[in-house]
Amino acid sequence: MELTKRQVIAMAQAISLDIPEGDIESVRLRLSGLLSEMEGIERELGAAMEKIDPGPPAYPHEAF
């Protein structure tokens, strides 16, 4: 999946993350690569991934 610079900026803004202008291209390349690899895993494992329940979060955010 090849993301555009504009898509990366929009995703960052959606979670109130400020990425310095000089880092956007690096973030774009790394995120595009990660998402491409995840697509490959999904193609390879496909339906097998749907049969496994996700584990609980490692550090749940619970109010005490």
Sequence and secondary structure as in RCSB ss.txt:
>XXXX:A:sequence
MELTKRQVIAMAQAISLDIPEGDIESVRLRLSGLLSEMEGIERELGAAMEKIDPGPPAYPHEAF
>XXXX:A:secstr
    HHHHHHHHHHTT    GGGHHHHHHHHHHHHHHHHHHHHHHTHHHHTS     SS     
